[in-house]
Amino acid sequence: MTDHDHLPELPCRDFVEVVTAYFDDGLSSDDRQRFEAHLAACEACDMYMDQIRETIALTGRTPRPDELPRDLREGLRHAFRDWAA
């Protein structure tokens, strides 16, 4: 049992919504643990994080959603198209 097993699971849609807070050190300790546990278990979100890290490396800052590459935005829309808003 790990120290974050008692924490509720973080769904992908919530993961995507808190990426900027993660990079800006704006998550609570519990939320950061949930985020990192999800990242370790979800290949799609791991690939998303790689793209965000690359964007940060190229631009020197965390991107705003409207600044993400079109193919990334479209990929996210496709991945989450069946989820309720």
C-alpha positions in Angstrom: 0.0 0.0 0.0 1.4 3.4 -1.0 0.8 6.6 0.9 -1.7 7.8 -1.8 -3.9 4.7 -1.9 -6.3 6.5 0.5 -6.8 9.3 -2.0 -9.7 9.3 -4.5 -8.7 8.7 -8.1 -8.1 11.6 -10.4 -10.0 11.3 -13.7 -8.3 12.3 -17.0 -10.5 15.3 -17.5 -9.6 16.6 -14.0 -5.9 15.8 -14.7 -5.9 18.0 -17.8 -7.6 20.8 -15.9 -4.9 21.0 -13.2 -1.7 20.6 -15.4 -0.9 24.3 -15.1 -1.4 24.3 -11.4 0.9 21.2 -11.2 3.7 23.0 -13.0 3.1 26.2 -11.1 3.3 24.4 -7.7 -0.3 25.3 -7.1 -1.6 21.9 -6.0 -2.1 20.7 -2.4 0.1 17.8 -1.3 -2.8 15.4 -1.6 -3.7 16.7 -5.1 -0.1 16.5 -6.2 0.0 12.9 -5.1 -3.2 12.1 -6.9 -1.9 13.9 -10.0 1.4 11.9 -9.9 -0.3 8.6 -9.3 -2.6 9.2 -12.3 0.4 10.2 -14.4 2.2 7.0 -13.5 -0.8 4.9 -14.5 -2.2 6.6 -17.6 -0.2 6.4 -20.8 -2.4 9.0 -22.6 -1.8 11.6 -19.8 1.9 10.8 -19.7 2.1 11.6 -23.4 0.1 14.8 -22.8 2.6 15.8 -20.1 5.5 15.1 -22.5 4.0 17.5 -24.9 3.5 20.1 -22.2 7.1 19.7 -21.0 8.3 20.1 -24.6 6.2 23.3 -25.0 7.6 24.7 -21.8 11.2 23.8 -22.9 10.6 25.6 -26.2 8.7 28.7 -24.9 10.0 29.0 -21.3 6.5 29.0 -19.8 3.4 27.0 -19.2 1.1 27.3 -22.2 -2.5 28.5 -22.0 -5.0 26.1 -23.6 -5.6 28.3 -26.6 -1.9 28.3 -27.3 -1.5 24.5 -27.5 -0.8 23.1 -30.9 -3.9 22.5 -33.0 -3.3 18.8 -33.3 -2.9 18.5 -29.5 -6.1 20.4 -28.9 -7.9 18.3 -31.5 -6.5 15.1 -29.9 -7.7 16.1 -26.5 -11.2 17.0 -27.9 -11.3 13.6 -29.5 -10.2 11.8 -26.4 -12.8 13.6 -24.2 -15.6 14.0 -26.8 -17.9 11.5 -25.0 -17.6 13.2 -21.6 -20.2 15.5 -20.2 -19.1 19.1 -19.8 
